[in-house]
């Protein structure tokens, strides 16, 4: 755990890859991590929405942590999203993440009921107090039906200093006030499959955490933007934008079509774990079209 916030850049959130019997596929998961690292991602992550964490058992979550940590081997910062319906369950997962040598953790709101901000502040605070790892709060009300305001997050951070990052899932115009309210002291990452990637960077985001379907284009756009080449960044982003729009119609669409575009580019086969959105014939045709337009993953950026 030698990396410290803000962990800037483009981080890959691993898909959960299953075999024909709907078991986690060790070889496919290794291929995914190795491919992301070869592309030059600035960090690895797992157990987020793209990892279908709610479909995994606690044992499978631990296995996923161990696999991704083993394959990352300390080369880039490593984060695990913490899923759980109670404080005790999330603390157990945080301790498992620390044992797997995570550099930071991302706390998801518990997916039981819908409560006021104070309840979530107390919940997150108790989990954060149980670890010395840097903690991020995942704030994704549009996808998860639960969330905190910028003011709520500011108050939470003031009470628990190891809460030192935010994983947002919102429009750039919604992210900007959070960054402004904390005066830039709280690194904010966005996701949303890369929608508004460059506008998120213009808003002040430290980076983005994305599934690997178009991550080579995200890396190219980020690196050019960071080098001051906005025109080049726009060109790189424009190449992937139609695919991002196709994929990001919903989380279910991401898991159905985004995962298949990733697999087509990586030379893998996708097996869904039920329940799942199944691809239509037209959807499969679009997957082939987008994967062909993007091409196979390059050997480097």
Steps between C-alpha positions, in 0.01 A plus 500: 500500500756749384272737309333807648204714382403659269572197273442719192433365152296233325432193715354173371201349681507128427203321354396175669577236238326164529542160337222295341395373843468861628809465722764771517752428224855527635674508162266762355532720808881481477488584130287806579735638766813432297347668195405811701850525648658457158289789370643722772208554738584716799320270744299177532173449683241228548165423664316803368176503300687372193623204705139403575592499866143438615503165315817381673510312827723631777745220420502603133563862595804391701615282211465792261708718733771236519510441124510867398759577770717207389485604135551871571801414719539851639570659162223761529265614779235240577147570625211278598141614525339394826150356469289405799163551664631565851788674671635163614493353149676801351765502773568132432546579131727797578722274710509248214604781263780601736615137521511493118729808514251749357622859487151641552136397529178642359192476724167439328182603681320194640245377250220454753234765535533871433593727790586858579847645460582483872449123505742450211752741657496298823522172308796604286672658799488181706645296214772758429600506866570125484792537258813704444468466122403807297124484448287628213123538506313380193229754426284365218137596566400465134616136489447392861204708615697631800743784536631800691516867413827686463439656842438156655829370360687806627362440849585131486859570397542757778403238759704207362836610357584169329197556275718669246344437156161488327391261224222687322260380235346820374509767234798733489278794597400307814857403585637854470317639810639218716852579387439871560345444843804310623732753334670223303629327815288190443603307186190405303480219247213450260393195306187463286693300243692806389206724413618864506855383563672822400239723662557309825869581476417863425278500810802394707456125538818316596411226255244239406435138597374309198428148382759397241284494186629833358768572759783525247325799343436649845869467580601662175258788557609547863871492419462753221285726716755483782772595251303808393390356166124560522445459126673162507304401808173591327597294198582195713177533697291551186613161366345320798197718573245315281594175676478661844151632421393155377631329812386747765124486458481335844710289734333190352601616152858550618510146636344352189649695211802673654632170624448341158683783323787454744501125436492542122800733515687279750434163337279368781154341520227636725275283714235682703411423859123501545305717537637706215396710205544273197619646171262526210600399148518869405696572817752231407532657155572838663760340727682367193476836325635696798773246577612506136505880493706513820726215394698266727677648797836654408817379664554843656372854506 
